[in-house]
Amino acid sequence: MIKAIAERYSCRAYSDKAVTDEDVAEIVEAGMHAPSGMNVRPWHIVVVRDDKLRAELAKVHQYAGFCAQSPVVFVVCGDEVASDHWWLEDCAAVIENMLLQAADLGLGTCWIGIRGSNERGYDREATVRELLGIPDHIRVSALISCGHPASAGKSKPAGPMENVHHDGW
Ligand SMILES: Cc1cc2nc3c(=O)[nH]c(=O)nc-3n(C[C@H](O)[C@H](O)[C@H](O)COP(=O)(O)O)c2cc1C
């Protein structure tokens, strides 16, 4: 487990090689095994493979451009009505499970934060909702780009270890 965790890295360049339906299903299943507050499981995952939709998702903000290149984009959402307090943490747990499962399958991924508006008031969530027909009460936590890495990537060392405290700060 620690090897899989340590070797994961954010991949932002993808080859043309397709991601199989089996791999997509395993990644989604890994997400659906996440823990959630009160076991509400308020999440939804939209699997986007369509070229035109991915090209539009790539424009959602300036750090999402590679969604046009990755053969799959997972859109991880949370039902704020079902769990107004924990939906965000629940979605984060789903996302990390999916990143790790994809890495285990030899696939590259990148977590692309969507939730909220930017400093100029541009509503990234509304853009994604409108594009994919997501209902208004569903919050959009993140996109996950996914595909075969174009080249070998490098993971970062763990840290900062000085932020680990024992028996108090
Ligand atoms: C909440 C969150 C939002 C992120 N948003 C983006 C993003 O919009 N675009 C991007 O390229 N990377 C994004 N990342 C990836 C981080 O930049 C990356 O995880 C970090 O630099 C550490 O690198 P590593 O994932 O290779 O360990 C995001 C990560 C998190 C957890």
The ligand as an ORCA input file, in Angstrom:
! r2SCAN-3c Opt
* xyz 0 1
  C      -7.838     20.199     -4.109
  C      -6.844     20.032     -5.225
  C      -6.991     20.781     -6.393
  C      -6.091     20.618     -7.450
  N      -6.322     21.315     -8.613
  C      -5.466     21.141     -9.653
  C      -5.728     21.783    -10.905
  O      -6.712     22.488    -11.077
  N      -4.858     21.566    -11.927
  C      -3.741     20.780    -11.768
  O      -2.978     20.637    -12.739
  N      -3.469     20.155    -10.591
  C      -4.314     20.308     -9.546
  N      -4.095     19.619     -8.372
  C      -2.927     18.728     -8.244
  C      -1.845     19.330     -7.371
  O      -1.233     20.412     -8.051
  C      -0.824     18.229     -7.030
  O      -1.482     17.192     -6.330
  C       0.308     18.760     -6.189
  O       1.099     19.671     -6.921
  C       1.213     17.623     -5.682
  O       1.729     16.888     -6.776
  P       1.499     15.317     -6.885
  O       0.023     15.089     -7.054
  O       2.278     14.919     -8.121
  O       2.012     14.689     -5.631
  C      -4.984     19.729     -7.319
  C      -4.858     18.972     -6.148
  C      -5.772     19.088     -5.134
  C      -5.654     18.209     -3.908
*
